[in-house]
Amino acid sequence: MIKKNNPIKRKLEGMVVSDKMQKTVVVKVERFKRHPFYHKVMRISKRFKAHDENNECKVGDIVIIEQTKPLSKEKKWKVIQIVKKVQKEESEEGDKEISLEQESINSDLNQ
């Protein structure tokens, strides 16, 4: 019996742009390509749907995805590592609200 060698699986790094589906994230992978005639470097991006088993990924996270057998019609990748997590936006929004309140109080005092 002949054993098949495991094929080398493609790995790509990209940013999560959507996490609204259950156990699925949309990852945008960017690459640079030189135009064949004008020689200008262009930014090309492609979106992949990837399986996220524990729903750990959030929008803005940098992840590494790996090619796998088809899990659904469009999902043929899975998240294997979260390289960089995005910081929580809630604290930033709270800080903005506080600073707006302080500005309104200061403007009232100046009048």
Biopython code that builds the backbone (N, CA, C, O; Angstrom):
import numpy as np
from Bio.PDB.StructureBuilder import StructureBuilder

atoms = [
    (1, "MET", "N", (0.826, -1.171, 0.000)),
    (1, "MET", "CA", (0.000, 0.000, 0.000)),
    (1, "MET", "C", (0.882, 1.249, 0.000)),
    (1, "MET", "O", (1.842, 1.347, 0.764)),
    (2, "ILE", "N", (0.546, 2.182, -0.853)),
    (2, "ILE", "CA", (1.311, 3.418, -0.960)),
    (2, "ILE", "C", (0.609, 4.504, -0.164)),
    (2, "ILE", "O", (-0.581, 4.760, -0.348)),
    (3, "LYS", "N", (1.357, 5.132, 0.717)),
    (3, "LYS", "CA", (0.798, 6.242, 1.487)),
    (3, "LYS", "C", (1.031, 7.541, 0.740)),
    (3, "LYS", "O", (2.105, 7.778, 0.187)),
    (4, "LYS", "N", (0.000, 8.378, 0.735)),
    (4, "LYS", "CA", (0.159, 9.697, 0.131)),
    (4, "LYS", "C", (0.834, 10.617, 1.126)),
    (4, "LYS", "O", (0.539, 10.583, 2.321)),
    (5, "ASN", "N", (1.738, 11.434, 0.629)),
    (5, "ASN", "CA", (2.346, 12.444, 1.481)),
    (5, "ASN", "C", (1.323, 13.535, 1.745)),
    (5, "ASN", "O", (0.531, 13.881, 0.869)),
    (6, "ASN", "N", (1.344, 14.069, 2.944)),
    (6, "ASN", "CA", (0.441, 15.171, 3.244)),
    (6, "ASN", "C", (0.845, 16.382, 2.408)),
    (6, "ASN", "O", (2.011, 16.779, 2.411)),
    (7, "PRO", "N", (-0.112, 16.967, 1.692)),
    (7, "PRO", "CA", (0.244, 18.130, 0.894)),
    (7, "PRO", "C", (0.564, 19.317, 1.805)),
    (7, "PRO", "O", (0.061, 19.418, 2.925)),
    (8, "ILE", "N", (1.404, 20.199, 1.298)),
    (8, "ILE", "CA", (1.747, 21.400, 2.050)),
    (8, "ILE", "C", (0.538, 22.326, 2.029)),
    (8, "ILE", "O", (0.031, 22.674, 0.962)),
    (9, "LYS", "N", (0.082, 22.722, 3.212)),
    (9, "LYS", "CA", (-1.099, 23.563, 3.314)),
    (9, "LYS", "C", (-0.686, 25.031, 3.251)),
    (9, "LYS", "O", (0.279, 25.448, 3.891)),
    (10, "ARG", "N", (-1.429, 25.798, 2.473)),
    (10, "ARG", "CA", (-1.150, 27.225, 2.356)),
    (10, "ARG", "C", (-1.527, 27.928, 3.652)),
    (10, "ARG", "O", (-2.547, 27.609, 4.262)),
    (11, "LYS", "N", (-0.712, 28.874, 4.067)),
    (11, "LYS", "CA", (-0.996, 29.696, 5.236)),
    (11, "LYS", "C", (-0.923, 31.153, 4.811)),
    (11, "LYS", "O", (0.014, 31.567, 4.129)),
    (12, "LEU", "N", (-1.922, 31.924, 5.222)),
    (12, "LEU", "CA", (-1.983, 33.337, 4.885)),
    (12, "LEU", "C", (-2.233, 34.146, 6.145)),
    (12, "LEU", "O", (-2.840, 33.661, 7.100)),
    (13, "GLU", "N", (-1.758, 35.384, 6.137)),
    (13, "GLU", "CA", (-1.989, 36.282, 7.263)),
    (13, "GLU", "C", (-2.872, 37.426, 6.797)),
    (13, "GLU", "O", (-2.641, 38.005, 5.735)),
    (14, "GLY", "N", (-3.883, 37.750, 7.592)),
    (14, "GLY", "CA", (-4.787, 38.814, 7.209)),
    (14, "GLY", "C", (-5.514, 39.385, 8.410)),
    (14, "GLY", "O", (-5.289, 38.985, 9.552)),
    (15, "MET", "N", (-6.408, 40.348, 8.113)),
    (15, "MET", "CA", (-7.158, 41.023, 9.159)),
    (15, "MET", "C", (-8.624, 40.616, 9.106)),
    (15, "MET", "O", (-9.206, 40.521, 8.026)),
    (16, "VAL", "N", (-9.217, 40.377, 10.265)),
    (16, "VAL", "CA", (-10.627, 40.013, 10.346)),
    (16, "VAL", "C", (-11.462, 41.260, 10.051)),
    (16, "VAL", "O", (-11.301, 42.291, 10.704)),
    (17, "VAL", "N", (-12.356, 41.158, 9.059)),
    (17, "VAL", "CA", (-13.213, 42.285, 8.697)),
    (17, "VAL", "C", (-14.659, 42.051, 9.083)),
    (17, "VAL", "O", (-15.446, 42.999, 9.094)),
    (18, "SER", "N", (-15.039, 40.815, 9.403)),
    (18, "SER", "CA", (-16.407, 40.527, 9.830)),
    (18, "SER", "C", (-16.412, 39.292, 10.719)),
    (18, "SER", "O", (-15.734, 38.303, 10.440)),
    (19, "ASP", "N", (-17.194, 39.368, 11.801)),
    (19, "ASP", "CA", (-17.346, 38.215, 12.694)),
    (19, "ASP", "C", (-18.815, 38.003, 13.056)),
    (19, "ASP", "O", (-19.125, 37.520, 14.144)),
    (20, "LYS", "N", (-19.713, 38.362, 12.147)),
    (20, "LYS", "CA", (-21.140, 38.320, 12.434)),
    (20, "LYS", "C", (-21.749, 36.927, 12.287)),
    (20, "LYS", "O", (-22.873, 36.701, 12.734)),
    (21, "MET", "N", (-21.039, 36.002, 11.676)),
    (21, "MET", "CA", (-21.553, 34.645, 11.516)),
    (21, "MET", "C", (-21.089, 33.780, 12.683)),
    (21, "MET", "O", (-20.097, 34.090, 13.343)),
    (22, "GLN", "N", (-21.807, 32.707, 12.927)),
    (22, "GLN", "CA", (-21.419, 31.798, 13.997)),
    (22, "GLN", "C", (-20.284, 30.905, 13.525)),
    (22, "GLN", "O", (-20.385, 30.246, 12.490)),
    (23, "LYS", "N", (-19.209, 30.892, 14.288)),
    (23, "LYS", "CA", (-18.026, 30.062, 14.027)),
    (23, "LYS", "C", (-17.383, 30.343, 12.673)),
    (23, "LYS", "O", (-16.685, 29.486, 12.130)),
    (24, "THR", "N", (-17.611, 31.535, 12.122)),
    (24, "THR", "CA", (-17.025, 31.910, 10.841)),
    (24, "THR", "C", (-16.599, 33.366, 10.896)),
    (24, "THR", "O", (-17.319, 34.217, 11.417)),
    (25, "VAL", "N", (-15.424, 33.643, 10.355)),
    (25, "VAL", "CA", (-14.959, 35.021, 10.229)),
    (25, "VAL", "C", (-14.559, 35.266, 8.783)),
    (25, "VAL", "O", (-14.198, 34.335, 8.064)),
    (26, "VAL", "N", (-14.624, 36.518, 8.365)),
    (26, "VAL", "CA", (-14.162, 36.908, 7.039)),
    (26, "VAL", "C", (-12.819, 37.592, 7.230)),
    (26, "VAL", "O", (-12.714, 38.569, 7.972)),
    (27, "VAL", "N", (-11.787, 37.076, 6.559)),
    (27, "VAL", "CA", (-10.426, 37.578, 6.698)),
    (27, "VAL", "C", (-10.002, 38.216, 5.377)),
    (27, "VAL", "O", (-10.117, 37.600, 4.317)),
    (28, "LYS", "N", (-9.508, 39.455, 5.449)),
    (28, "LYS", "CA", (-9.027, 40.154, 4.261)),
    (28, "LYS", "C", (-7.506, 40.027, 4.213)),
    (28, "LYS", "O", (-6.801, 40.449, 5.130)),
    (29, "VAL", "N", (-7.018, 39.436, 3.127)),
    (29, "VAL", "CA", (-5.582, 39.233, 2.931)),
    (29, "VAL", "C", (-5.129, 40.192, 1.839)),
    (29, "VAL", "O", (-5.686, 40.205, 0.741)),
    (30, "GLU", "N", (-4.114, 40.994, 2.147)),
    (30, "GLU", "CA", (-3.588, 41.949, 1.175)),
    (30, "GLU", "C", (-2.222, 41.496, 0.680)),
    (30, "GLU", "O", (-1.418, 40.941, 1.430)),
    (31, "ARG", "N", (-1.987, 41.744, -0.587)),
    (31, "ARG", "CA", (-0.672, 41.466, -1.164)),
    (31, "ARG", "C", (-0.355, 42.577, -2.146)),
    (31, "ARG", "O", (-1.249, 43.320, -2.551)),
    (32, "PHE", "N", (0.884, 42.699, -2.528)),
    (32, "PHE", "CA", (1.305, 43.724, -3.465)),
    (32, "PHE", "C", (1.686, 43.078, -4.783)),
    (32, "PHE", "O", (2.337, 42.034, -4.822)),
    (33, "LYS", "N", (1.264, 43.726, -5.863)),
    (33, "LYS", "CA", (1.532, 43.204, -7.198)),
    (33, "LYS", "C", (1.989, 44.352, -8.084)),
    (33, "LYS", "O", (1.435, 45.450, -8.021)),
    (34, "ARG", "N", (2.980, 44.105, -8.894)),
    (34, "ARG", "CA", (3.484, 45.124, -9.802)),
    (34, "ARG", "C", (2.732, 45.031, -11.127)),
    (34, "ARG", "O", (2.568, 43.942, -11.677)),
    (35, "HIS", "N", (2.279, 46.172, -11.636)),
    (35, "HIS", "CA", (1.566, 46.194, -12.908)),
    (35, "HIS", "C", (2.530, 45.787, -14.019)),
    (35, "HIS", "O", (3.663, 46.268, -14.055)),
    (36, "PRO", "N", (2.096, 44.904, -14.930)),
    (36, "PRO", "CA", (3.031, 44.383, -15.938)),
    (36, "PRO", "C", (3.556, 45.439, -16.916)),
    (36, "PRO", "O", (4.676, 45.317, -17.411)),
    (37, "PHE", "N", (2.765, 46.464, -17.195)),
    (37, "PHE", "CA", (3.215, 47.467, -18.165)),
    (37, "PHE", "C", (3.702, 48.741, -17.484)),
    (37, "PHE", "O", (4.772, 49.249, -17.819)),
    (38, "TYR", "N", (2.934, 49.258, -16.540)),
    (38, "TYR", "CA", (3.267, 50.536, -15.908)),
    (38, "TYR", "C", (4.218, 50.397, -14.727)),
    (38, "TYR", "O", (4.762, 51.399, -14.264)),
    (39, "HIS", "N", (4.430, 49.208, -14.238)),
    (39, "HIS", "CA", (5.364, 48.902, -13.147)),
    (39, "HIS", "C", (5.013, 49.605, -11.846)),
    (39, "HIS", "O", (5.872, 49.768, -10.979)),
    (40, "LYS", "N", (3.780, 50.016, -11.700)),
    (40, "LYS", "CA", (3.332, 50.601, -10.440)),
    (40, "LYS", "C", (2.957, 49.464, -9.489)),
    (40, "LYS", "O", (2.362, 48.468, -9.899)),
    (41, "VAL", "N", (3.308, 49.627, -8.235)),
    (41, "VAL", "CA", (2.974, 48.617, -7.245)),
    (41, "VAL", "C", (1.545, 48.854, -6.786)),
    (41, "VAL", "O", (1.197, 49.947, -6.340)),
    (42, "MET", "N", (0.720, 47.816, -6.901)),
    (42, "MET", "CA", (-0.693, 47.920, -6.540)),
    (42, "MET", "C", (-0.964, 47.039, -5.331)),
    (42, "MET", "O", (-0.324, 46.005, -5.140)),
    (43, "ARG", "N", (-1.914, 47.460, -4.528)),
    (43, "ARG", "CA", (-2.343, 46.670, -3.383)),
    (43, "ARG", "C", (-3.564, 45.861, -3.803)),
    (43, "ARG", "O", (-4.599, 46.426, -4.158)),
    (44, "ILE", "N", (-3.438, 44.532, -3.761)),
    (44, "ILE", "CA", (-4.522, 43.636, -4.126)),
    (44, "ILE", "C", (-5.017, 42.970, -2.841)),
    (44, "ILE", "O", (-4.218, 42.495, -2.034)),
    (45, "SER", "N", (-6.327, 42.939, -2.658)),
    (45, "SER", "CA", (-6.862, 42.285, -1.465)),
    (45, "SER", "C", (-7.899, 41.251, -1.865)),
    (45, "SER", "O", (-8.585, 41.389, -2.878)),
    (46, "LYS", "N", (-7.995, 40.222, -1.052)),
    (46, "LYS", "CA", (-8.963, 39.166, -1.278)),
    (46, "LYS", "C", (-9.536, 38.757, 0.070)),
    (46, "LYS", "O", (-8.833, 38.759, 1.080)),
    (47, "ARG", "N", (-10.810, 38.408, 0.079)),
    (47, "ARG", "CA", (-11.501, 38.046, 1.316)),
    (47, "ARG", "C", (-11.752, 36.541, 1.346)),
    (47, "ARG", "O", (-12.232, 35.958, 0.373)),
    (48, "PHE", "N", (-11.418, 35.923, 2.480)),
    (48, "PHE", "CA", (-11.616, 34.500, 2.672)),
    (48, "PHE", "C", (-12.518, 34.286, 3.874)),
    (48, "PHE", "O", (-12.401, 34.993, 4.875)),
    (49, "LYS", "N", (-13.421, 33.311, 3.782)),
    (49, "LYS", "CA", (-14.210, 32.904, 4.934)),
    (49, "LYS", "C", (-13.454, 31.786, 5.624)),
    (49, "LYS", "O", (-13.054, 30.806, 4.996)),
    (50, "ALA", "N", (-13.263, 31.949, 6.936)),
    (50, "ALA", "CA", (-12.470, 30.976, 7.692)),
    (50, "ALA", "C", (-13.241, 30.502, 8.914)),
    (50, "ALA", "O", (-14.040, 31.238, 9.493)),
    (51, "HIS", "N", (-12.982, 29.255, 9.292)),
    (51, "HIS", "CA", (-13.650, 28.636, 10.438)),
    (51, "HIS", "C", (-12.964, 29.070, 11.725)),
    (51, "HIS", "O", (-11.748, 28.942, 11.864)),
    (52, "ASP", "N", (-13.753, 29.586, 12.666)),
    (52, "ASP", "CA", (-13.269, 29.998, 13.983)),
    (52, "ASP", "C", (-14.071, 29.223, 15.017)),
    (52, "ASP", "O", (-15.173, 29.631, 15.385)),
    (53, "GLU", "N", (-13.527, 28.116, 15.482)),
    (53, "GLU", "CA", (-14.278, 27.171, 16.313)),
    (53, "GLU", "C", (-14.835, 27.787, 17.583)),
    (53, "GLU", "O", (-15.983, 27.521, 17.939)),
    (54, "ASN", "N", (-14.046, 28.610, 18.278)),
    (54, "ASN", "CA", (-14.455, 29.132, 19.580)),
    (54, "ASN", "C", (-14.964, 30.568, 19.531)),
    (54, "ASN", "O", (-15.184, 31.175, 20.580)),
    (55, "ASN", "N", (-15.154, 31.115, 18.357)),
    (55, "ASN", "CA", (-15.588, 32.509, 18.191)),
    (55, "ASN", "C", (-14.686, 33.472, 18.964)),
    (55, "ASN", "O", (-15.178, 34.378, 19.637)),
    (56, "GLU", "N", (-13.384, 33.280, 18.870)),
    (56, "GLU", "CA", (-12.421, 34.116, 19.588)),
    (56, "GLU", "C", (-12.059, 35.376, 18.819)),
    (56, "GLU", "O", (-11.710, 36.384, 19.431)),
    (57, "CYS", "N", (-12.133, 35.346, 17.497)),
    (57, "CYS", "CA", (-11.686, 36.466, 16.668)),
    (57, "CYS", "C", (-12.703, 37.593, 16.679)),
    (57, "CYS", "O", (-13.911, 37.360, 16.650)),
    (58, "LYS", "N", (-12.197, 38.816, 16.723)),
    (58, "LYS", "CA", (-13.022, 40.016, 16.650)),
    (58, "LYS", "C", (-12.554, 40.856, 15.461)),
    (58, "LYS", "O", (-11.460, 40.648, 14.937)),
    (59, "VAL", "N", (-13.382, 41.795, 15.046)),
    (59, "VAL", "CA", (-13.047, 42.656, 13.917)),
    (59, "VAL", "C", (-11.782, 43.444, 14.255)),
    (59, "VAL", "O", (-11.689, 44.056, 15.319)),
    (60, "GLY", "N", (-10.813, 43.423, 13.343)),
    (60, "GLY", "CA", (-9.560, 44.133, 13.533)),
    (60, "GLY", "C", (-8.414, 43.240, 13.959)),
    (60, "GLY", "O", (-7.262, 43.670, 13.895)),
    (61, "ASP", "N", (-8.675, 42.017, 14.391)),
    (61, "ASP", "CA", (-7.612, 41.098, 14.787)),
    (61, "ASP", "C", (-6.788, 40.677, 13.578)),
    (61, "ASP", "O", (-7.317, 40.532, 12.476)),
    (62, "ILE", "N", (-5.503, 40.485, 13.788)),
    (62, "ILE", "CA", (-4.612, 39.945, 12.761)),
    (62, "ILE", "C", (-4.492, 38.444, 13.033)),
    (62, "ILE", "O", (-4.117, 38.038, 14.133)),
    (63, "VAL", "N", (-4.812, 37.616, 12.022)),
    (63, "VAL", "CA", (-4.842, 36.165, 12.211)),
    (63, "VAL", "C", (-4.061, 35.461, 11.103)),
    (63, "VAL", "O", (-3.794, 36.031, 10.045)),
    (64, "ILE", "N", (-3.705, 34.216, 11.376)),
    (64, "ILE", "CA", (-3.114, 33.333, 10.364)),
    (64, "ILE", "C", (-4.156, 32.268, 10.062)),
    (64, "ILE", "O", (-4.676, 31.615, 10.966)),
    (65, "ILE", "N", (-4.456, 32.100, 8.767)),
    (65, "ILE", "CA", (-5.418, 31.082, 8.358)),
    (65, "ILE", "C", (-4.702, 30.018, 7.540)),
    (65, "ILE", "O", (-3.695, 30.288, 6.886)),
    (66, "GLU", "N", (-5.242, 28.802, 7.590)),
    (66, "GLU", "CA", (-4.634, 27.667, 6.906)),
    (66, "GLU", "C", (-5.677, 27.002, 6.024)),
    (66, "GLU", "O", (-6.834, 26.851, 6.416)),
    (67, "GLN", "N", (-5.260, 26.611, 4.842)),
    (67, "GLN", "CA", (-6.168, 25.947, 3.921)),
    (67, "GLN", "C", (-6.508, 24.559, 4.449)),
    (67, "GLN", "O", (-5.649, 23.856, 4.980)),
    (68, "THR", "N", (-7.778, 24.174, 4.295)),
    (68, "THR", "CA", (-8.243, 22.887, 4.792)),
    (68, "THR", "C", (-9.268, 22.318, 3.821)),
    (68, "THR", "O", (-9.590, 22.941, 2.809)),
    (69, "LYS", "N", (-9.771, 21.149, 4.129)),
    (69, "LYS", "CA", (-10.807, 20.575, 3.265)),
    (69, "LYS", "C", (-12.048, 21.468, 3.323)),
    (69, "LYS", "O", (-12.244, 22.173, 4.313)),
    (70, "PRO", "N", (-12.884, 21.453, 2.292)),
    (70, "PRO", "CA", (-14.074, 22.310, 2.303)),
    (70, "PRO", "C", (-14.995, 21.980, 3.484)),
    (70, "PRO", "O", (-15.409, 20.835, 3.669)),
    (71, "LEU", "N", (-15.302, 23.004, 4.269)),
    (71, "LEU", "CA", (-16.199, 22.853, 5.408)),
    (71, "LEU", "C", (-17.621, 23.247, 5.039)),
    (71, "LEU", "O", (-18.573, 22.802, 5.680)),
    (72, "SER", "N", (-17.772, 24.069, 4.023)),
    (72, "SER", "CA", (-19.083, 24.460, 3.498)),
    (72, "SER", "C", (-18.861, 24.943, 2.071)),
    (72, "SER", "O", (-17.784, 24.754, 1.507)),
    (73, "LYS", "N", (-19.879, 25.565, 1.491)),
    (73, "LYS", "CA", (-19.781, 25.992, 0.098)),
    (73, "LYS", "C", (-18.634, 26.983, -0.119)),
    (73, "LYS", "O", (-17.903, 26.875, -1.104)),
    (74, "GLU", "N", (-18.473, 27.937, 0.786)),
    (74, "GLU", "CA", (-17.456, 28.980, 0.610)),
    (74, "GLU", "C", (-16.328, 28.917, 1.632)),
    (74, "GLU", "O", (-15.341, 29.639, 1.494)),
    (75, "LYS", "N", (-16.446, 28.084, 2.639)),
    (75, "LYS", "CA", (-15.476, 28.068, 3.739)),
    (75, "LYS", "C", (-14.484, 26.922, 3.554)),
    (75, "LYS", "O", (-14.816, 25.751, 3.742)),
    (76, "LYS", "N", (-13.250, 27.294, 3.177)),
    (76, "LYS", "CA", (-12.199, 26.300, 2.935)),
    (76, "LYS", "C", (-10.924, 26.615, 3.714)),
    (76, "LYS", "O", (-9.862, 26.066, 3.420)),
    (77, "TRP", "N", (-11.030, 27.496, 4.705)),
    (77, "TRP", "CA", (-9.900, 27.919, 5.521)),
    (77, "TRP", "C", (-10.285, 27.822, 6.986)),
    (77, "TRP", "O", (-11.467, 27.850, 7.328)),
    (78, "LYS", "N", (-9.277, 27.707, 7.859)),
    (78, "LYS", "CA", (-9.547, 27.746, 9.295)),
    (78, "LYS", "C", (-8.501, 28.620, 9.973)),
    (78, "LYS", "O", (-7.355, 28.702, 9.530)),
    (79, "VAL", "N", (-8.915, 29.263, 11.044)),
    (79, "VAL", "CA", (-8.017, 30.129, 11.815)),
    (79, "VAL", "C", (-7.149, 29.233, 12.681)),
    (79, "VAL", "O", (-7.658, 28.411, 13.443)),
    (80, "ILE", "N", (-5.827, 29.394, 12.561)),
    (80, "ILE", "CA", (-4.939, 28.573, 13.383)),
    (80, "ILE", "C", (-4.251, 29.387, 14.480)),
    (80, "ILE", "O", (-3.798, 28.828, 15.479)),
    (81, "GLN", "N", (-4.171, 30.720, 14.291)),
    (81, "GLN", "CA", (-3.486, 31.529, 15.300)),
    (81, "GLN", "C", (-3.958, 32.972, 15.207)),
    (81, "GLN", "O", (-4.162, 33.510, 14.119)),
    (82, "ILE", "N", (-4.127, 33.584, 16.373)),
    (82, "ILE", "CA", (-4.403, 35.021, 16.427)),
    (82, "ILE", "C", (-3.085, 35.699, 16.745)),
    (82, "ILE", "O", (-2.544, 35.541, 17.840)),
    (83, "VAL", "N", (-2.567, 36.461, 15.781)),
    (83, "VAL", "CA", (-1.266, 37.096, 15.937)),
    (83, "VAL", "C", (-1.369, 38.324, 16.838)),
    (83, "VAL", "O", (-0.560, 38.507, 17.747)),
    (84, "LYS", "N", (-2.375, 39.166, 16.575)),
    (84, "LYS", "CA", (-2.526, 40.404, 17.330)),
    (84, "LYS", "C", (-4.004, 40.650, 17.569)),
    (84, "LYS", "O", (-4.797, 40.693, 16.628)),
    (85, "LYS", "N", (-4.368, 40.813, 18.833)),
    (85, "LYS", "CA", (-5.763, 41.103, 19.178)),
    (85, "LYS", "C", (-5.955, 42.608, 19.209)),
    (85, "LYS", "O", (-5.064, 43.358, 19.608)),
    (86, "VAL", "N", (-7.136, 43.034, 18.779)),
    (86, "VAL", "CA", (-7.468, 44.447, 18.808)),
    (86, "VAL", "C", (-7.875, 44.803, 20.234)),
    (86, "VAL", "O", (-8.473, 43.993, 20.941)),
    (87, "GLN", "N", (-7.539, 46.037, 20.650)),
    (87, "GLN", "CA", (-7.918, 46.464, 21.991)),
    (87, "GLN", "C", (-9.394, 46.789, 22.031)),
    (87, "GLN", "O", (-9.993, 47.114, 21.006)),
    (88, "LYS", "N", (-9.980, 46.702, 23.204)),
    (88, "LYS", "CA", (-11.406, 46.942, 23.355)),
    (88, "LYS", "C", (-11.733, 48.390, 22.998)),
    (88, "LYS", "O", (-11.035, 49.321, 23.401)),
    (89, "GLU", "N", (-12.814, 48.557, 22.230)),
    (89, "GLU", "CA", (-13.228, 49.892, 21.812)),
    (89, "GLU", "C", (-14.129, 50.552, 22.845)),
    (89, "GLU", "O", (-14.307, 51.770, 22.818)),
    (90, "GLU", "N", (-14.700, 49.770, 23.752)),
    (90, "GLU", "CA", (-15.631, 50.303, 24.727)),
    (90, "GLU", "C", (-14.969, 51.355, 25.601)),
    (90, "GLU", "O", (-15.573, 52.391, 25.883)),
    (91, "SER", "N", (-13.736, 51.107, 26.036)),
    (91, "SER", "CA", (-13.053, 52.071, 26.894)),
    (91, "SER", "C", (-12.769, 53.360, 26.127)),
    (91, "SER", "O", (-12.853, 54.448, 26.696)),
    (92, "GLU", "N", (-12.432, 53.248, 24.841)),
    (92, "GLU", "CA", (-12.183, 54.432, 24.032)),
    (92, "GLU", "C", (-13.456, 55.256, 23.882)),
    (92, "GLU", "O", (-13.415, 56.483, 23.974)),
    (93, "GLU", "N", (-14.593, 54.586, 23.650)),
    (93, "GLU", "CA", (-15.851, 55.303, 23.500)),
    (93, "GLU", "C", (-16.224, 55.985, 24.805)),
    (93, "GLU", "O", (-16.723, 57.110, 24.795)),
    (94, "GLY", "N", (-15.990, 55.317, 25.927)),
    (94, "GLY", "CA", (-16.266, 55.907, 27.224)),
    (94, "GLY", "C", (-15.419, 57.142, 27.462)),
    (94, "GLY", "O", (-15.906, 58.137, 27.999)),
    (95, "ASP", "N", (-14.128, 57.086, 27.057)),
    (95, "ASP", "CA", (-13.241, 58.233, 27.203)),
    (95, "ASP", "C", (-13.718, 59.396, 26.347)),
    (95, "ASP", "O", (-13.646, 60.550, 26.771)),
    (96, "LYS", "N", (-14.208, 59.100, 25.143)),
    (96, "LYS", "CA", (-14.702, 60.159, 24.265)),
    (96, "LYS", "C", (-15.908, 60.849, 24.883)),
    (96, "LYS", "O", (-16.030, 62.073, 24.827)),
    (97, "GLU", "N", (-16.810, 60.049, 25.479)),
    (97, "GLU", "CA", (-18.000, 60.629, 26.098)),
    (97, "GLU", "C", (-17.609, 61.518, 27.271)),
    (97, "GLU", "O", (-18.180, 62.594, 27.450)),
    (98, "ILE", "N", (-16.648, 61.082, 28.066)),
    (98, "ILE", "CA", (-16.205, 61.863, 29.213)),
    (98, "ILE", "C", (-15.574, 63.166, 28.742)),
    (98, "ILE", "O", (-15.843, 64.225, 29.308)),
    (99, "SER", "N", (-14.731, 63.097, 27.702)),
    (99, "SER", "CA", (-14.085, 64.315, 27.212)),
    (99, "SER", "C", (-15.110, 65.276, 26.629)),
    (99, "SER", "O", (-14.955, 66.488, 26.780)),
    (100, "LEU", "N", (-16.158, 64.775, 25.965)),
    (100, "LEU", "CA", (-17.199, 65.649, 25.442)),
    (100, "LEU", "C", (-17.953, 66.332, 26.576)),
    (100, "LEU", "O", (-18.293, 67.511, 26.474)),
    (101, "GLU", "N", (-18.219, 65.591, 27.666)),
    (101, "GLU", "CA", (-18.889, 66.174, 28.819)),
    (101, "GLU", "C", (-18.028, 67.260, 29.442)),
    (101, "GLU", "O", (-18.541, 68.311, 29.823)),
    (102, "GLN", "N", (-16.726, 67.021, 29.550)),
    (102, "GLN", "CA", (-15.825, 68.011, 30.129)),
    (102, "GLN", "C", (-15.775, 69.268, 29.265)),
    (102, "GLN", "O", (-15.737, 70.378, 29.794)),
    (103, "GLU", "N", (-15.775, 69.106, 27.939)),
    (103, "GLU", "CA", (-15.762, 70.263, 27.046)),
    (103, "GLU", "C", (-17.031, 71.085, 27.210)),
    (103, "GLU", "O", (-16.981, 72.315, 27.215)),
    (104, "SER", "N", (-18.175, 70.407, 27.343)),
    (104, "SER", "CA", (-19.431, 71.144, 27.503)),
    (104, "SER", "C", (-19.449, 71.884, 28.840)),
    (104, "SER", "O", (-19.956, 73.003, 28.913)),
    (105, "ILE", "N", (-18.903, 71.277, 29.899)),
    (105, "ILE", "CA", (-18.838, 71.941, 31.202)),
    (105, "ILE", "C", (-17.908, 73.146, 31.118)),
    (105, "ILE", "O", (-18.235, 74.208, 31.650)),
    (106, "ASN", "N", (-16.761, 73.008, 30.466)),
    (106, "ASN", "CA", (-15.821, 74.114, 30.330)),
    (106, "ASN", "C", (-16.408, 75.263, 29.536)),
    (106, "ASN", "O", (-16.187, 76.429, 29.863)),
    (107, "SER", "N", (-17.158, 74.936, 28.491)),
    (107, "SER", "CA", (-17.772, 76.006, 27.686)),
    (107, "SER", "C", (-18.840, 76.730, 28.500)),
    (107, "SER", "O", (-19.008, 77.940, 28.346)),
    (108, "ASP", "N", (-19.575, 76.009, 29.373)),
    (108, "ASP", "CA", (-20.576, 76.637, 30.227)),
    (108, "ASP", "C", (-19.912, 77.563, 31.226)),
    (108, "ASP", "O", (-20.442, 78.638, 31.509)),
    (109, "LEU", "N", (-18.762, 77.176, 31.772)),
    (109, "LEU", "CA", (-18.047, 77.997, 32.757)),
    (109, "LEU", "C", (-17.484, 79.262, 32.124)),
    (109, "LEU", "O", (-17.435, 80.312, 32.765)),
    (110, "ASN", "N", (-17.058, 79.164, 30.866)),
    (110, "ASN", "CA", (-16.463, 80.312, 30.183)),
    (110, "ASN", "C", (-17.494, 81.366, 29.814)),
    (110, "ASN", "O", (-17.144, 82.529, 29.615)),
    (111, "GLN", "N", (-18.743, 80.982, 29.720)),
    (111, "GLN", "CA", (-19.772, 81.957, 29.332)),
    (111, "GLN", "C", (-20.190, 82.766, 30.465)),
    (111, "GLN", "O", (-21.048, 83.636, 30.318)),
]
sb = StructureBuilder()
sb.init_structure("model")
sb.init_model(0)
sb.init_chain("A")
sb.init_seg("    ")
for serial, (resi, resn, name, xyz) in enumerate(atoms, 1):
    if name == "N":
        sb.init_residue(resn, " ", resi, " ")
    sb.init_atom(name, np.array(xyz, "f"), 0.0, 1.0, " ", f" {name:<3s}", serial, name[0])
structure = sb.get_structure()
